[in-house]
Amino acid sequence: MTSADQPEFSRRVPLARIGAEPFRRDITATEAECAALARRFELPALDRLCAAVELVRHGKNMILLSAAFAAEFVQSCVVTLDPVGGAVSEQFKLLYGPPEAEEAAGGTVEDEIAFEPILGNAIDVGEAVAQQFSLALPPFPRSAGATLDAAASPAEEAGPLAAALSRLVGDAGGEPR
């Protein structure tokens, strides 16, 4: 987040703008917002992040956010640290409501929809997209052909303590000392 606690990709929709008809909007991160999000998510680059969002009233005090986003980015290979290009395209739903309604919201919609409390008089759909994008990033990106050294024993791969314990057990004929 930026120094003023303003999200890098903020697209606030005032609650007053969400009426009986769905509120729809296409949003795209600017070059500066992509650079700031790349820093936040420790990416060498975020080339594109865009989304189509829809906010719909759901009951008296609830609002359902349905969104589809697409992103192109660069991550660092976990083996070589070389740049690895990637792309994701996903959909998600979030149910917004007053904090005290969280427990009651559990039975009103499908279980895969997470609840988000409404704090203030707006919903930041850009920040919701940014958070969902971060969850969609591959956790262990690898460049083509990147492999771990197959010659290392499993104990050495586990770390120096495991390797030392393995040597101790091996030196004792299989019996721990």
C-alpha positions as CSV (number, residue, x, y, z in Angstrom):
1,M,0.0,0.0,0.0
2,T,1.1,3.6,-0.5
3,S,2.2,5.8,2.3
4,A,-1.3,7.3,2.9
5,D,-2.8,3.8,3.3
6,Q,-4.4,4.3,-0.1
7,P,-4.3,1.0,-2.1
8,E,-2.2,1.1,-5.3
9,F,-5.2,0.2,-7.5
10,S,-8.1,1.9,-5.7
11,R,-11.4,2.1,-7.5
12,R,-13.9,3.1,-4.8
13,V,-17.6,2.8,-5.6
14,P,-19.8,4.8,-3.2
15,L,-22.6,2.7,-1.7
16,A,-25.1,5.3,-2.8
17,R,-24.3,4.5,-6.5
18,I,-25.5,0.9,-6.0
19,G,-29.2,0.8,-6.6
20,A,-31.8,-1.7,-7.7
21,E,-29.9,-2.2,-11.1
22,P,-26.5,-3.8,-11.1
23,F,-23.5,-1.4,-11.2
24,R,-21.0,-2.5,-13.8
25,R,-17.6,-1.2,-14.6
26,D,-14.4,-2.2,-16.5
27,I,-11.2,-1.2,-14.7
28,T,-7.6,-1.2,-15.8
29,A,-4.5,-0.5,-13.8
30,T,-2.4,2.3,-15.1
31,E,1.4,1.9,-15.7
32,A,2.1,3.5,-12.4
33,E,-0.4,1.4,-10.6
34,C,1.1,-1.8,-12.2
35,A,4.5,-0.7,-11.0
36,A,3.3,-0.1,-7.5
37,L,1.4,-3.5,-7.4
38,A,4.5,-5.2,-8.7
39,R,6.5,-3.8,-5.7
40,R,3.8,-4.8,-3.3
41,F,3.6,-8.4,-4.5
42,E,7.4,-8.6,-5.1
43,L,7.2,-9.1,-8.8
44,P,9.8,-8.0,-11.3
45,A,6.9,-6.7,-13.4
46,L,3.2,-6.5,-13.7
47,D,2.4,-5.7,-17.3
48,R,-1.4,-5.7,-17.2
49,L,-4.2,-6.0,-14.7
50,C,-7.8,-5.4,-15.8
51,A,-11.2,-6.5,-14.6
52,A,-14.9,-6.4,-15.3
53,V,-16.8,-5.9,-12.0
54,E,-20.4,-5.9,-11.1
55,L,-22.0,-4.9,-7.8
56,V,-25.5,-6.1,-7.0
57,R,-27.7,-5.5,-4.0
58,H,-28.2,-8.8,-2.2
59,G,-30.9,-8.5,0.4
60,K,-31.3,-5.5,2.6
61,N,-27.7,-4.6,3.7
62,M,-25.6,-6.9,1.5
63,I,-23.8,-6.3,-1.8
64,L,-22.5,-9.0,-4.0
65,L,-19.3,-8.3,-6.0
66,S,-18.8,-10.5,-9.1
67,A,-15.6,-9.9,-11.0
68,A,-13.5,-11.4,-13.7
69,F,-9.9,-10.3,-14.0
70,A,-6.9,-10.9,-16.3
71,A,-3.2,-10.1,-15.7
72,E,0.2,-10.5,-17.3
73,F,3.2,-10.5,-15.1
74,V,6.8,-11.6,-14.5
75,Q,7.9,-13.6,-11.5
76,S,11.4,-14.8,-10.4
77,C,12.1,-18.5,-10.9
78,V,12.4,-20.2,-7.5
79,V,15.4,-22.2,-8.7
80,T,17.5,-19.8,-10.9
81,L,15.9,-16.4,-10.1
82,D,15.5,-15.9,-13.9
83,P,12.4,-14.0,-15.0
84,V,9.4,-16.2,-15.7
85,G,6.5,-14.7,-17.6
86,G,3.0,-15.6,-16.6
87,A,-0.7,-14.8,-17.1
88,V,-3.8,-15.5,-15.1
89,S,-7.5,-15.1,-15.8
90,E,-10.0,-15.8,-13.0
91,Q,-13.4,-15.0,-11.7
92,F,-14.4,-14.4,-8.1
93,K,-17.3,-13.3,-5.9
94,L,-17.3,-11.5,-2.6
95,L,-20.3,-10.6,-0.4
96,Y,-20.0,-7.3,1.4
97,G,-22.1,-6.3,4.4
98,P,-22.0,-4.7,7.8
99,P,-19.5,-6.4,10.1
100,E,-22.2,-7.7,12.4
101,A,-23.9,-9.5,9.5
102,E,-21.0,-11.8,8.8
103,E,-22.3,-14.8,10.8
104,A,-25.8,-14.5,9.2
105,A,-24.3,-14.2,5.7
106,G,-22.9,-17.7,5.9
107,G,-26.2,-19.3,5.1
108,T,-27.5,-16.9,2.5
109,V,-25.1,-17.7,-0.4
110,E,-22.9,-20.5,-1.7
111,D,-20.1,-21.4,0.7
112,E,-17.3,-20.4,-1.8
113,I,-18.2,-16.8,-1.5
114,A,-16.2,-15.0,1.1
115,F,-17.6,-12.3,3.3
116,E,-16.0,-8.8,3.5
117,P,-17.2,-6.2,6.0
118,I,-18.2,-2.8,4.7
119,L,-16.1,-0.3,6.5
120,G,-17.2,3.2,5.5
121,N,-19.4,4.4,2.7
122,A,-17.7,2.7,-0.4
123,I,-16.5,-0.6,-1.7
124,D,-13.0,-0.6,-3.2
125,V,-13.4,-2.9,-6.2
126,G,-9.8,-2.2,-7.4
127,E,-8.3,-3.4,-4.1
128,A,-10.6,-6.5,-4.2
129,V,-9.2,-7.3,-7.7
130,A,-5.6,-6.7,-6.5
131,Q,-6.0,-9.1,-3.5
132,Q,-7.6,-11.8,-5.7
133,F,-4.8,-11.4,-8.2
134,S,-2.2,-11.9,-5.5
135,L,-3.9,-15.2,-4.5
136,A,-3.9,-16.4,-8.1
137,L,-0.1,-16.0,-8.5
138,P,1.8,-19.3,-9.0
139,P,3.5,-20.0,-5.6
140,F,6.6,-21.6,-7.1
141,P,7.3,-20.3,-10.6
142,R,10.1,-22.1,-12.5
143,S,11.8,-21.1,-15.7
144,A,11.8,-23.7,-18.5
145,G,14.3,-26.5,-17.8
146,A,15.1,-25.3,-14.2
147,T,15.7,-28.3,-12.0
148,L,17.1,-28.8,-8.5
149,D,20.5,-30.7,-8.3
150,A,19.5,-34.4,-8.4
151,A,22.8,-35.4,-6.9
152,A,21.9,-33.9,-3.5
153,S,20.7,-36.5,-1.0
154,P,17.2,-35.9,0.5
155,A,18.9,-35.1,3.8
156,E,21.1,-32.4,2.2
157,E,18.0,-30.9,0.4
158,A,16.3,-30.8,3.8
159,G,19.1,-28.7,5.3
160,P,22.3,-28.9,7.2
161,L,20.7,-30.2,10.4
162,A,19.0,-33.1,8.6
163,A,22.3,-33.9,6.8
164,A,24.2,-33.9,10.1
165,L,21.6,-36.1,11.7
166,S,21.7,-38.5,8.8
167,R,25.5,-38.8,9.1
168,L,25.2,-39.5,12.8
169,V,22.6,-42.2,12.3
170,G,24.7,-43.6,9.4
171,D,27.9,-43.6,11.5
172,A,26.1,-45.5,14.3
173,G,25.0,-48.3,12.0
174,G,21.4,-47.2,11.9
175,E,21.1,-46.7,15.6
176,P,20.9,-43.1,16.9
177,R,23.6,-42.1,19.4
